[in-house]
């Protein structure tokens, strides 16, 4: 389990430099030089007041027994981002799966979809929820847990991201923010309104966000096909230019009635409505040594429309019993609707067609839970709870070519439902002033049933998840501490991975297959160890170095196989895997290192990852979508005597190759992303912010290869996405 065997020379050098930086910050700063003397000859008395601007977040991180990072409003709104994904990518150890500047699903420790648990206000996110549909202005804080706890849930092999919506009842506020974005000559206006207030026993907060965006996309894809081990006999090049318009309206709020000492009732409404229109122009060119292999079409002009609605209402009742036990009752209900249709007229070539694709997806979900917390004994506090959750999904897809169904057996659609039950108990124990521990046990069961062309299918899984966290403080001031976690977690199976109806590929091939679910899947189980050393600096800074290790069984991976004359990509259980890594973080004021340095606040983090899928031959037999490393370096500067604040951030993820099986590989190109902002504060109630996201605008390259000697077939594809700089000007007003 030693990481020294898996770290390359560059990683070792990075660790050495990081250790040197930590040592430098830890040293006592040199005394400042003599103060300047003005013309009068009298020395100017210089007084500096320092404090922890994000003291609450740092204090919560330091006092937590389980490893937790808390990101507050200051960090969330720093760059004026239009989407929450852009905020998350600058956090240590976080990567996004999308192209640079396009957001995407967040991943902790480089692990792909499903390994990172996403919570919204402590609950599982609604089905169909996309993190980029949330505006940063709607978020109060973000909590990141690197290891699971019995209370937050065990579906967190890589960790948990808990997004807390606005809940500030402590002050009255009426904030309005008007924004105007610019990308490649296309304007995107936006508006955000937040309101806090109270009336007698009621405290409330509301947030409304509206955004209309126009973006352009340009994609080049090259496909080569030929005999295994030989030269290509066919080469196709497809170019697509897209114009995409999106409109989104998001509302969230919180109403809290104070019912007495320690008792309250809270309603949390949440709703998103979005729609989009797309227009594309595609051309296809082909060179082939086989005269019978003709290009199917030469030009296509698809137009599409999509619409989705998500609504959820949550209720929470906090109650205090006579013996001091606190009860928390929760219930929620939600609905998600999604409609999409695309008309694709093809011309030229040997087999043009008028294609029509239509999809309708409907999800209904509900949840209920009760949690009891009490002081068990001296220095012991316990939490226990029960969670129930249910969902029903209906999915119908239609794929027509010249009016003829491509998959007529699926025209009747698919229905599926799932039920989840969880029971947990957790004890937190302050053993002595320097040593604390948390132990918990969670049992969770998920059952899925579907009705479709394959008949009635059922999948049930149940997992026991013991967890243990401990923290040791080296000194009474709690500046240095060591954390350790032992846990068992799992990756839950989604309805789409189990029973999703096929999504048809218009150019079906081994590198562009149809996609479908697999009802025979088993959930992945992971046993994990996390060890972290932290130092907290006087000005609110943090230095951290940690290692983690995961042993995963029943790893799920998508593989492409031939079924009925078509290539189909499905998830399969392929064996066991090992994941490990090193994570370094440094956040401090530069003056803590050099007393005469500018007033720079530095944020940096670098993480190194290694993984191996045991049943897939190497090299590059890593867990899917995990890069070898990721790094962030950012700084903020406020020139003295001016109302201006400047800042920038560089996010770097190198390219990598993943061997999916003995005959399949996937490749992802590097992702360097530089962001910058300038904030001019006219007065406490008025400010103007200018930001540039994806300033370097690199091309994003992805590719795949399939080489099957048994079929004497080799096929490879490469897609290049052009990216653009996204400018945003925002006026911030407190009314």
N, C-alpha and C positions, 0 to 999 in steps of 0.2 A: 504493500500500500504506500510505499515511499514515493514521494513525488520527484525525488532527485533523479530517478531513472528515466522519467518522462519529460523533463525540462530540457529544452535545447539550449545551445550556447547563448542565443539572444535572450532567452528567458532568464537565464542565470545572470546575465549582465543587467537586465532590467531589475531583477531582485536586488542586486548589489547597489545600483543607483538609488532605488527606492529606500533601501536601508540607510544609505548615507544621508538622504534627504531627511528621513525621520530622525536620525541622530542629530542633524544640524538644527532641526526645529526644536528638539528636546533640550538643547543647550540654553543656558541663560543668555538673553540678548545683551550685547555690549552696551554700556551706558552711553547715552546720547552725547554728542559734542556740545561745546559751549553755545549758548543761545546767541542769536545775532544781535548786534549793537546798532541802534539807529543813529541818525546824525546828532541827536541830543546827547549821546554818550551814555544814556541809561539803558541797561539791558531790558529786552522785552521778555516778560514772563510768559512762558508757553505752558498752557494747561491742556492736557488731553484727557478726555473721558472715554473710557473703553467699556464695553459691555458685550454680552452675548445677544446679538440681534435676533438670532434664532434659538435663544436659550431654552424655550419650551421644548422644541424638537430635540435638541441635544440632551436635555435633561431626561426626557422620556426614553430616548435611546439608551442612555447610561443606566437608568434605573430598571429597565426591563430585564427580567431573568432570561427570556428567550432573545436571541439576536434579532434586533429590530432597527431599521433605519426609517426615520420620519422626515418627510419633505413638506415644509410649510408653505404658506402663501407667498412669501418672498421669493423662494426658489421657483415656484410654479409659474409666477407671472413675469419672471425676469426678462425673458426674450419676447414676450408678447405673442406666443405661438397661437396658431389657429386651431391646433388639435392637440389632444393630450399625449398622443404617441411621440410627438416631437419633444415634449418635456421629458418623457421617460428615457429617451435614448441617451440623454446626457448624464444619467445616473450610473454609478459604478456597477459593472457587470451586466448591464441591460443592453440587449440588441433588439432590432426590429427586422421583420422579414421582408419589408417592402423595399422598393427602390429608394435611393437617397432623396430626401425631401418629400416623400410620399407617405410617410407614416408607416403603419403596419401593426401587426400583432406583436406585443412585447414578450420577450423571452428572458428569463433569468438564467445566468450561467451558460448562455448560448444554446440551451436546449429548446427544441421545437414545440409545436402546438401540443397542448395537453399536459405538458410537464409543469407549466407555471399556472398556479391557481389564481384566477382573477375574481375578486370580491368587490361588490358595490355596497357600501355602508354595512360591511360585515356579512353580507348574504351573497350566495352564488349569483352571478350576473344573469339577467334574463336571457332566454334563448334568442338568438339572432342579434344580440348586442355586439356592436363593434366599438372598440375603445376610442377610435378616432371620431365617433359621433358626439363625444363629449368635448366641450370647450373648456380650456383651463380655468376660465373665470367661474365655472360652476363647481370647482373643486376647492374644498377647505384644506385638505392635506392628503398625503399618500403615505401609506405604511408598507414597508417591504420587510417580510420575514424570510430569512434564509433557510429556515427549517420548519417543518410542520409543528403545530401544537394540537392537543386534543380539542381545544375549544374552537380554533379557526378552521380545522379540517385537515385531513390527511391526503387530499388529492393535490399534493404539492411536492413532487419529487425535486423540482428545482427551487421551489419556494412559493411565497404568496405575495401578491400585490393587492392591497386593500385600498380602494378609492373611496374617500369620505367626501360626500357632497357638502355644500355650504351649510354651516350650522352655527354661525356666530350670532348668538343672542345677546352678547354683552354690550354692544353699542348700536346706536341707531345709525343707519347708513342708507344712502340713496345714491348709488353709483351708476353712471352711464358711460359706456365706452363705445366710440364710433371708430370703425377701422376701414381701411381701404387697401386691398392687396393688389399686387401687380406681378404677373408671371408671363414672360414672353409676350408682352404687349396686351395681355388680357386682364381686365380689372375684376376684382372680387370684393364687393362691399359686405360689411358685417356690422352687427349691432349686439351689444350685451347690456342688459339692465339688471341690477341687483338691488334688492330692497330688504332691509332689516327693520324691525320695529316691535312694539309690544302694546298690548291693551289689557289692563287689569291682569288676570292670570294667564293670558295668552301671549306667547312670544312667537314671532314668525320670521321667516326669511324666504324670499322668492328669487329666482334667477331665470331670466328669459334670454335666449341666445338665438339670433337669426343670422344665417350666412348664405350668400349666393356666390358660387365660384364657377369660373370658367378656366379650364386647363387644356393644354395641348399635350399630345403624346405622339412620339415617333418610335417605331419599332422595326428592326431589321432581323429577320430570322433566316438562317441558312441550314438546309437539311441535306445531308449526304448519305447515300445508300449504296451498298455493294456487297460482294462476297466477303466472308470472314477471312481476315488476313490479307485481302487483296485491295486493289485500287477502287475508288468509287466508280460506279457505273451510272449514277444519277446524282444530279445536284439541282436543288430547288432554292430559290431565293424569294422570300415574301417580304414586302414592305408595306407597312400599315401606318397611315396618318390618321389621328383621331382628334376630334373636338368633343369635349365632354362638359356638360353643364349640370351642376348640382345645386339643389336648394334644400336647406335644412332648417328646421325650427325645433328647438329643444327647450323644454321647461322642466324645472325641478324646484321643489320647495320643501319646507319643513315647518310644521305648526306644532307647538308644544304648549300643553296646558299644565300648569303647576297645580297639583291636587293636594299638596301638603308637604311636610318635611320629608324629603327623599322620595316623593311620589310624583309621577307625571304620566301624561298620555300624549303620544306623538303620532302625527300623521305625516307621511312622506310621499307625496305624489311625484311621479317621474314620467315624462312623455317625450317621444321623438317622432317627428314626421319628416320624411325626406323623399325626394324624387329626383330623377336625373334623366337626361336625354343625351344620347351619343350618336355621332355621325362619323363613319369611318370610310376611308378609301384604301383599298388593298390591291396590290398588283402581285402577280405570281409569274416568275420566269423559270425556265427549266432547261437543263442540258442533260442529255441522256445518250448513251451508246446503243441503247436498245430502241429501234424505231417504233416498236409496238407500245413502248411506255411513253404515252403522251401526257402533256400537262392537262390536268382536269379543267382548269379555268384560267383565265389570264387577268381578269379584273372583277372586283366585288365592291359593292357600296352598301354595306349594312347600316341600318338605322335601328336604334333601340330605345326603349323607355323602361324605367324601373321605378318602383314606388314601395316604400316600406313605412310601417307604423308600429311603434312600440309604446305600450302604456303599462305602467305598474303603479299599484298603490300599496304601501306598507303601513302597518299600524304597530305601535309598540307601547306596552303598558309596563311601567316600572312601579313595583310595589314593595313596601317594607313591612315585614312581619314583626310581631311583638318580641321575638327572640333575637332580632337583629338580622335575620336572613333577608336577603334582597332577591326578589323574583323579577325576571324580565320575560314578558310574554310578547311574542312576535307573530304576525301573520301578514301574508302578502298574496296578491293575485296579479297576474300579468297576461298580456295578449300581444302577440307579434304576428304581423301580416306582411307578406312579401310577394310582389308581382313583378315579373320581368318578361318582356317579349322583344324579339329581334327578328326583323325582316332582312334577309340577305340575298339580294339578286346577284347572280354570277353570270358573267358573259365571257365569250371566247373559249378556247380550249376544246377538249374532247368530250367533257362531261359537265357542262354548266347546269346549274339548277337554281330554282327559286326556293330558297330555304326559309322555313319559319320555325322558330324555337319559342316556346312559351312555358313559363314556370309559375306555379301558384303554391305558396307554402304558408301554412297557418299553424301557429303554436299557441296553446293555452297552458298556463302553468300556475301553480299555487304552492305555498309553503307555510308551515306553521312550526313554531318552536317554543320551548320554555327553558329558561336557564335559572338556576338557583346558585347564589354565591353567599358564603358565610364564613365567619371566623371559626375554624374548627377547634383550635387550641392556641396556646401562646405561640406566636410566630408562625402559625399555620393558617392559610386561607384556602378554602376549597371552592371549586366550581363544578357543577354537574348539569347536564342538560339532555334534552331529547329534540331531534329535528325530524320533520316529515316534509316530503316534497313530492309533487306529482306533476306530470306534463303529458299533454296529448298533442300529437303532430299529424297533420295531413299534408301530403305533398303530391302534386300532380304536375307532370311534365309532358310536353308534346313536342316531338321533333319531326317535321315534315320536309320532304324534298319533292318539289313539284306536286304537292298535295298528297303524297303517299307517306304514311307513317313509317319511320325508320325502326321504331320499337313498338309495334302495335300491342304487344302483350302488357305494356306498362301504361296504356292509355287510361285504365281505370284508377290509376294512382296508387298511393301507398298510405296506410295509416299505421301509426306507432304510438305507443304510450310507455311511460317509464314511471317507476316509483322508487323513492329513496327513503331509507330509514337510517338514522344515526343516533347512537347513544354514547355519551362520553362522561368522564370524570377526571378532574385535574386538581392537584394539590400543590400549592406554592409555599415554600418553607424558607424563612429567614433563619438559617442555622446559627449564624452569629453575625456581628456587624460587617464582616468581610465576605461571608460565604452564604449564597442563596441557591436554592434548587427548585426545580419544577418537574413533577412527574405526572404523566397522564396516560389514559388508556381510552381508545376510541374504537367502536365497532360500527361499521357502515355497510349497508347492503343496498344494491341497485338491481332492479329487475326491469327488463325491457321486453315488450311484446310488439309484434308487427303483423300486419295483414297485407298481403300483396300477391304478386304473381307467383312467388315462391311458396305460397301458402302461409299458414300461421307459424311464426318463429318466436322463440323465447330464449332470452339470455339472462342469467342471474349470476351475480358475483357478490361475495361477502368478504370483508377484510378486517382483521384485527390490527390495530396500529398503536403499539406502545411508543411513548416518547419520553425522553429525559433531557432536561436542560439544566446546566449549572453555570454559575458565574463566581469567580474568585477575585476579590479586590485586593490589590497588593498593599494599598495604603488607606488610611482612614479618610482622606480627602476624595477617594474614589476616582482618582485621575488615571490609574493604570489598572486594567482588569483582564482576566483571561476567561473566555467562554468555551463551553464544550456542549455539544448536542449529539445524542444518539436517537435515531428515529427509524420508524418504518412508515413508508408512504406508498402511494400507488397512483397510477395514471388511469383515470376513469375512461370508459368507452363512451363515445358520443353516439347519438342516434344515427348521425350521418355515416359514421364508420361501421355501424352494425347493419343498418337496413336501408341506407340511402339508395334511391332508385338511380339507375345509370344516367350519367351525363355524357351525351354523345359527342365525339370529336368529328368534325367535318372532314379532316384529313387523317383518318385513322391509320396509325403506324405504331411501331414499338416505342418511339419517342414522343408521340402525340396520341395516347390511347384514350379509350372511353374510361370513365371512372365510376366505381360502384362500391357498395359496402360489403361486409362479410359478417353474417350473423354468428359464425363459429368463433369469433375472437374471445380471448381471455384478457383480463386487465393485467397491466404490468405491475409488478411489486418491486419496491426498492428499499434496501437497508442502507442507512446513511450515517456518516460521521462528519461533524463540523467542529473545527477548532479555530478560534479567533483571538488575537491579542489586540487590545485597544488602548490607546492613550488619549485622554481628553485634555486639551490645552486651555489656558486661562481665558482666552478671548472667544471661546466657543468653537475652536477648531478641534479636529479629530484626526488621529493617525490610526490606521487599522491594517492588520495583516492576518489573513486567514487561509486555511486549507479545507477542502471538502472532498469526500469520497462517497460514491454510490455504487452499490451492487444491484443491478437490475435483472430480474428474471421475466421470462415471457415477453421479451421486447417485441413491440408491434412496428412493422415497417411495411410501406407500400411497395408492391412488386408488380411488374407487368407480365402478363401471360396471355396466350392465345385461348380464346373461348368462342367456339362456333364460327371460326373464320375471322374474328375481330380481335384486336388487341385491347385488353381490359386491365386497368390498374386497380387492384384491391389491397386492403391492409391484411397482413398475415402475422401470426406469431412466429418469429424467426430464431428465438433462442435467448441467450443471456448477454449482458453487456456490463462493462465497467466504465464509470465516469469519475474523473477527479480534476482538481484544479487548485490554483493559487490566486487569491484576490487581495490586491493592495489598494488602499485609499488614503489620500491626504487632503485635508481641507483646513486651511489656516490663513491668517493674515500675514502677509509677507514681512511686516514689521516685527513679528514674533521671531523671525530669523535674523533680519538686518534692521536695526533701529532706525537708520536713516533712509530706508527704502521708501518708495512711493506707497500710497495707501491702496495697495492691491490686495484683494481677497482671492486666494487661489483655491481652485477645486480640481482634483486630479484623481484618477483611478486607472489601474491596469489589471486585467485578469487574464490568466493563462489557463487553457482547457486542454484536457486529453481524454479521449474515450476510445473504447474498442468493443466491437461487436464480435463475440467469440466465435459464432458460427458463420461468419463471413470472412473469406480470405483477405489478407492485407495485400498491399498497403492501403491506407486511407479508409480502413473499415471502422470509421467513427460513427457515433450516433448521428442520425440524420439532422442536418442543418446546424451543426455545432462548429463554429470556427475555432481556429487554434488559439485566438486571443481577441481581446477588444480593449480599447484604451480611450480615455477622455482626458482632456486638459483644457481648463477654462479659467478665466480671471475676470474680475470686475475692478474698475478704477474710477474713483470719484475725485477729480482735481480739486484741491483746496480752494475755497472761496468762490466756487462756481456752482450753479444748479444742475450741472451736467454729470451724468454717470455713463461710462462706456464699458462694454464687456464683449467677450467672445468665447467660443468653445470649439474645439476640434475633437470630433469623434472619428475613430479609426477602427475598421474591421478589415483584416486582410482577406484575400481570396482563399478558397480551399476546394478540395475535391473530396467527395464522399463516395465510397464504394457501397452501393446498395445491396448487391448480391454478386455472385461469381461472374455474372454477365452484364450487370448494369452499374453505371457510375453517373454521378451528378456533379456539376461544377457551378460555383458561385464566385463572381468576381469581387474585387476589393471594394470597400465602401468608405472613402474619405469624405466626411461632411464637416464643413466649417460654417458656423453661424456667428453673427455679430449683432449688436444692438447699441442704440444711443437713447438715453432718456433725459429729457429736459424738463425739470420741475419748476413751473412758473410760481406756484404757491402750493400749500398743502391740499388744495382742492382742484388743482388743474395741472396736468402734465401731458407731454407729447412724447411718444415713443416711436422710433424708427428701427426696424429690424430687417435683417437679410438672412434667410434660411437657405442652406445648401449653396453657399456662396461659390464653392469650387465647381458645382454642376458637373460631376463626372458621369460618364456613361456607365450604365449598370449592365453587367454581362452575366448571363446564365447559360448553362448548357447541359446536355445529357448525352450518354452514349450507351449503345446496346450492341453486344458482340456475342453471338450465339453460334459456336462452331457446329453444333448438332444440326441447326437449320441452315448453316452456311450463309449467315446473314449478319452484316454489320451496318449499323445506322447511328448517325450522330447528328445533333442539332445544336445550334448556338443562337441565342437571342440577345440583341443589344437594345436596351432602352435608353433613349436620350433623356436627360434630366435638365432642369432649369432652375435658375435662381428665383426664389420667392420673396418679394419685397412686401413689407407691411408697414403702414403708417397708422398709428392709433392715437386718438385723442381720449384722455382719461379725465373724467369729471366727477367730482363729489358734489351732489346737489343738496 
